Amino acid sequence: MKTRILTIAAVLAAGPLAVQTLNAQDVEPGLGIADFGTAYVLDATWLDAGPGDFGAAKLTADPAAVPASRHQESAPVQFAWPLTEAPAASLDIPRVDSRQYWVDATGAELAKGIELPLTAPGAVIRVSPLEPDAKVRIDPANIALALDGAALGASAIARLADGVSLKAAGLDVPESSLAFELGPDVRAGQLKLGVTELPPERHMVVHVFEPESAWVGQLTLPQHTLFTGEAISLGVGVGNGKSQLPLGTVRALITDPSAGEQFDLSLDPATGVLRGTLPKAVRVTGQDGLFEAHAWVETSTPEGLTVRRDLKIPFAVTPPLARFDGTARARLDKGLAIDIGVDTAVAGRFQVNAQVFGTAPDGELRPLAMTQGAATLPVGGGMLQLTVGADLVAGSGLGAPFEVRGLELFDQGRMFQQQRQQQALRLVR
């Protein structure tokens, strides 16, 4: 966002959103701020966006894809409360790590045996029916294990637990599950798992978790919220903290909250990045839940071990309906009032949140208040106001310059986050 500086009048004669703009040529030479009364004009400077910030480059409003606003309140409101400690900056890049994978198999396939690559001792393996309510008994005596073609004895299993015990421990698994941990003597290699006496047509799921493995799959997103019609890129890799393995086989896709639609992602071999585009017409309501990106990766270590990792990361999707328009106005009249310009592609009720910092006598910026404001805006937008009451400003002992951080814009009536900027505005007298 380009830096813009706007100077505003000290008098809000017609309400909180009506502000008279002062230009340099309108001020008589020799007049200072004090000549306008007790209210001080502040210069509001937009700061550059940084890592973790997001906002729409262009607004769109497809009536078929935009739900009606569900707001009930129409009157403008503002709230503020003291902020005594600086909140942690939300600059984290969404990322998931994985030392696990899943294999789908029928009872007939398990009877013949399936291959499960391992990269470290101590793997935990769970066998469950695909249908959570399926009444299937998995007898530990019917489990057969072999490593790199050599049969393993009963001592290969260090511990066993059934589904009832796992659920009692807080795990959301079918009661017909059976899990076991391999002993420390079962080294890395190609494990063959066989399970007999299961209905041949029964669909089963085998989960392999390698808590001691050095090889971790990673999937990263640029931010927690993405816009419909937006190009998406995800980082994917397998590493051990020192080096990354070359990607072998990668399959990836995005599913909607209902899992009824999916959109393929393709791997860019030059960069190792997964790329795709979210459709413009994808249906989102703000209350359906989150989209998910899935990736299935298989590669090999320099020693020839097969590494298999499954990854899944959730994120929100919203149509680009509103954004900050790059204007801001502020005044200090015992209390602090900040008006922020918003562009909108649809009418509705919009909300802005922010942290306000002020300058202490020693010149350091200190947290002053958390503040929120909301109002209904027409198509085309308008101003949303943040206020910090005179009692909060006076009690803090802080003054200008002020800084606005953690600035967020929400479509309140549709439950969509529209923009976020960690370092947003600097307000200077």
NUDORO-610529 format. One line per 5 residues: their letters; for each residue x, y, z of C-alpha. Coordinates in steps of 0.05 Angstrom, whole numbers. Layout:
<marros>
a	X:Y:Z  ...
</marros>
This chain:
<marros>
mktri	0:0:0  28:68:-20  42:115:38  -8:172:41  -11:229:92
ltiaa	-77:265:104  -87:324:151  -156:335:181  -193:391:216  -197:393:290
vlaag	-272:400:293  -322:343:279  -382:388:271  -431:339:241  -418:274:278
plavq	-362:224:283  -355:211:208  -363:282:183  -294:315:181  -272:380:150
tlnaq	-205:374:114  -153:429:124  -103:444:70  -39:482:81  -65:542:41
dvepg	-126:547:86  -85:562:149  -64:633:163  12:641:173  31:640:246
lgiad	-29:600:269  -14:537:309  -55:477:330  -75:512:395  -111:565:356
fgtay	-164:514:336  -183:499:408  -168:438:451  -171:388:393  -106:370:359
vldat	-101:352:286  -59:290:274  -24:270:210  -44:197:193  9:160:154
wldag	-4:91:126  55:45:136  78:-7:86  48:-76:90  94:-130:117
pgdfg	99:-206:124  34:-238:147  -9:-179:123  -63:-191:71  -117:-156:33
aaklt	-152:-159:-34  -118:-126:-94  -187:-119:-127  -258:-124:-101  -311:-166:-134
adpaa	-384:-178:-119  -415:-237:-155  -487:-241:-129  -487:-316:-139  -427:-324:-93
vpasr	-442:-272:-40  -492:-289:15  -538:-236:44  -511:-199:104  -540:-226:169
hqesa	-527:-165:212  -583:-143:260  -553:-80:290  -548:-18:246  -525:37:293
pvqfa	-450:54:293  -414:30:356  -344:38:384  -311:2:442  -242:9:475
wplte	-208:-21:536  -139:-14:566  -82:-52:535  -27:-61:586  16:-112:548
apaas	34:-114:475  0:-173:442  44:-221:404  47:-201:331  8:-251:288
ldipr	61:-256:234  65:-332:234  61:-367:168  10:-424:171  49:-490:171
vdsrq	37:-563:188  90:-616:202  78:-690:191  112:-755:210  52:-796:189
ywvda	12:-825:132  -50:-865:118  -64:-925:73  -133:-948:49  -140:-1024:41
tgael	-195:-1076:39  -197:-1137:84  -175:-1179:24  -114:-1134:12  -95:-1137:86
akgie	-100:-1212:85  -47:-1213:29  -5:-1160:65  9:-1087:50  76:-1050:48
lplta	89:-995:99  156:-958:92  189:-940:158  246:-891:170  258:-902:244
pgavi	244:-951:301  184:-940:348  130:-931:296  57:-932:320  8:-967:273
rvspl	-68:-965:278  -117:-1008:238  -189:-983:235  -252:-994:193  -266:-937:146
epdak	-338:-932:172  -333:-908:245  -393:-951:267  -371:-1015:232  -372:-1075:278
vridp	-305:-1108:261  -261:-1147:309  -187:-1143:296  -154:-1199:334  -80:-1185:353
anial	-67:-1259:340  -84:-1248:267  -30:-1195:256  32:-1216:217  94:-1172:208
aldga	155:-1177:165  213:-1129:154  249:-1128:88  222:-1198:75  241:-1229:142
algas	184:-1250:188  180:-1216:256  159:-1251:319  110:-1230:373  164:-1190:408
aiarl	163:-1140:351  101:-1109:382  119:-1071:445  48:-1048:464  -23:-1059:442
adgvs	-87:-1018:452  -158:-1028:427  -207:-975:405  -243:-971:472  -178:-956:507
lkaag	-158:-905:455  -225:-869:461  -219:-869:536  -151:-835:527  -185:-780:487
ldvpe	-171:-804:415  -227:-798:365  -222:-867:333  -272:-922:317  -282:-971:374
sslaf	-264:-1028:327  -193:-1000:320  -130:-1036:341  -64:-998:351  5:-1024:367
elgpd	74:-995:377  134:-1030:346  191:-1047:392  258:-1011:389  291:-1070:353
vragq	246:-1062:293  292:-1018:251  277:-975:191  259:-1011:127  200:-1038:88
lklgv	148:-1066:136  96:-1115:110  32:-1116:151  -18:-1173:145  -85:-1178:181
telpp	-127:-1240:170  -200:-1259:187  -228:-1192:164  -288:-1189:116  -255:-1186:47
erhmv	-298:-1129:22  -291:-1087:86  -256:-1021:74  -201:-1008:126  -153:-952:141
vhvfe	-82:-962:166  -49:-902:200  27:-901:208  59:-851:256  134:-846:264
pesaw	148:-803:326  222:-818:326  235:-804:252  282:-748:233  245:-738:167
vgqlt	187:-689:173  139:-669:118  120:-595:116  64:-557:82  59:-481:87
lpqht	9:-428:65  23:-353:55  -33:-334:103  -94:-360:140  -146:-328:94
lftge	-149:-331:18  -195:-298:-31  -240:-331:-83  -209:-326:-153  -140:-318:-121
aislg	-78:-356:-143  -53:-400:-87  17:-426:-75  38:-474:-20  108:-494:1
vgvgn	118:-569:8  179:-609:28  210:-664:69  270:-649:112  307:-667:176
gksql	324:-597:200  391:-598:164  374:-615:93  314:-624:47  301:-686:5
plgtv	286:-679:-69  211:-686:-79  193:-752:-111  118:-765:-120  71:-709:-99
ralit	-5:-707:-105  -44:-648:-78  -113:-617:-78  -160:-570:-42  -227:-591:-14
dpsag	-285:-546:6  -316:-549:76  -367:-602:55  -314:-643:18  -363:-641:-40
eqfdl	-316:-602:-86  -242:-608:-98  -191:-568:-138  -125:-598:-160  -58:-567:-145
sldpa	3:-578:-189  76:-581:-169  122:-530:-201  186:-573:-209  230:-511:-216
tgvlr	211:-483:-148  181:-542:-110  118:-501:-99  46:-526:-105  4:-479:-147
gtlpk	-69:-471:-164  -127:-422:-167  -188:-418:-124  -250:-412:-169  -285:-344:-168
avrvt	-353:-377:-163  -338:-424:-105  -395:-420:-55  -375:-393:13  -422:-368:68
gqdgl	-374:-353:125  -406:-406:169  -393:-471:132  -324:-483:161  -254:-484:131
feaha	-225:-506:66  -167:-555:69  -105:-566:27  -81:-639:24  -14:-665:0
wvets	12:-735:-6  88:-739:-13  135:-798:-25  210:-792:-33  275:-828:-14
tpegl	333:-814:33  406:-818:10  408:-886:44  351:-911:1  295:-909:53
tvrrd	226:-892:28  195:-832:63  119:-825:58  83:-766:89  11:-742:87
lkipf	-4:-669:102  -67:-627:112  -74:-553:128  -139:-514:139  -153:-443:116
avtpp	-210:-394:107  -236:-371:39  -274:-307:29  -298:-266:-31  -260:-200:-35
larfd	-316:-153:-13  -280:-97:24  -212:-66:36  -180:-5:67  -178:50:15
gtara	-113:82:38  -144:142:73  -146:157:147  -163:216:191  -148:227:265
rldkg	-155:278:320  -136:282:393  -187:319:435  -173:291:504  -196:225:473
laidi	-169:198:407  -213:188:346  -189:153:283  -231:148:219  -208:96:169
gvdta	-232:94:97  -262:29:70  -279:9:-1  -337:-40:-7  -365:-81:-65
vagrf	-429:-97:-26  -471:-63:27  -468:-91:97  -442:-81:167  -367:-78:173
qvnaq	-321:-80:234  -251:-54:246  -206:-77:304  -139:-48:324  -87:-40:379
vfgta	-67:32:394  2:48:421  23:116:449  89:149:464  113:150:537
pdgel	153:208:567  217:169:553  200:167:479  182:93:476  118:67:444
rplam	75:31:496  8:-5:489  -51:41:504  -117:8:484  -152:-45:444
tqgaa	-207:-14:404  -264:-36:358  -314:-1:315  -371:-23:270  -422:10:224
tlpvg	-464:-5:163  -434:18:97  -466:24:28  -437:-3:-37  -375:40:-49
ggmlq	-357:45:24  -345:101:73  -311:111:140  -306:67:202  -286:100:267
ltvga	-242:77:324  -243:116:389  -201:115:453  -237:152:508  -207:211:545
dlvag	-204:171:610  -161:117:576  -115:167:544  -106:208:608  -98:147:652
sglga	-44:117:607  2:177:610  16:166:536  10:216:479  28:228:406
pfevr	59:200:365  10:143:365  14:78:326  -42:33:302  -24:-41:299
glelf	-61:-105:286  -111:-69:243  -165:-117:219  -226:-109:174  -286:-156:179
dqgrm	-351:-163:141  -389:-170:206  -455:-192:174  -423:-248:134  -368:-269:182
fqqqr	-312:-256:132  -244:-228:149  -225:-180:93  -158:-149:111  -104:-148:163
qqqal	-42:-104:172  3:-111:231  39:-44:226  -17:1:199  -17:75:217
rlvr	28:127:250  -8:187:280  36:248:290  17:316:318
</marros>
